[in-house]
Amino acid sequence: MFRAEAEGLAALGRAGAPVPEVHFTGERSGEAVIEMQRLDLGAPPDWPALARIVAALHQNTAPHYGWENDNWIGLAPQENGWREDWSTFWFEKRLAPQARRARASGYGFELEALRPLLDGHRPPASLLHGDLWHGNVGFTPTGPVLFDPAVYCGDRETDLAMTELFGGFPPAFYAAYDAAWPRDSGYAHRRDLYKLYHVLNHLNLFGAGYLRQAQTLVARLTALAGGA
């Protein structure tokens, strides 16, 4: 897990995003360790600056969707590999594993009916933070910083959808992001599909407190897919 985190931070850093420097990953006294630069967090939030950083990150693109190595989304394994088609990647590598874990815990989710929602959608394969909620960003006296990534290359809208969950980002972030790289008009129809991955992950990690939210998203998406 720590090696994957270090790899993700290095990828973000190479793309120009401000991240903590990793000093060491490995074992000490028989325990896994990651040692990083100490950040002076707690400065007043500069959400427009953060939005510009994220938009610039997303402008780093790859020829395919995915990532060379598997990594982690929170405490859950995140499958990667490479795919030519975005819809295939999203359903095979993101939603299907979460649905399998949910079914193993007694929560029945069948998501194949949602596939039409990504028909024909071929976004640039942007470098993504992958777990972009407000707990994984900070503000220092010299500006915003990103940490705890779950990197891969895919639709930039997945990062933006994540920013709307678990407390959300303020309007100033979205205004500045749209000024740097406007969201596509179809974002409003896809964001719930992208949110579903993270809500299912929270259901699988933390239990039934997220069940109603997951069921609501699936019902809304099923209705939308039926009209697609």
PyMOL commands that set and color helices and strands:
alter all, ss='L'
color gray80, all
select helices_A, chain A and resi 2-14+47-58+86-104+112-118+134-136+156-163+171-180+187-206+208-226
alter helices_A, ss='H'
color red, helices_A
select strands_A, chain A and resi 22-28+31-36+61-62+65-67+71-73+76-78+81-83+125-128+137-140+143-146+152-154
alter strands_A, ss='S'
color yellow, strands_A
deselect
rebuild
show_as cartoon
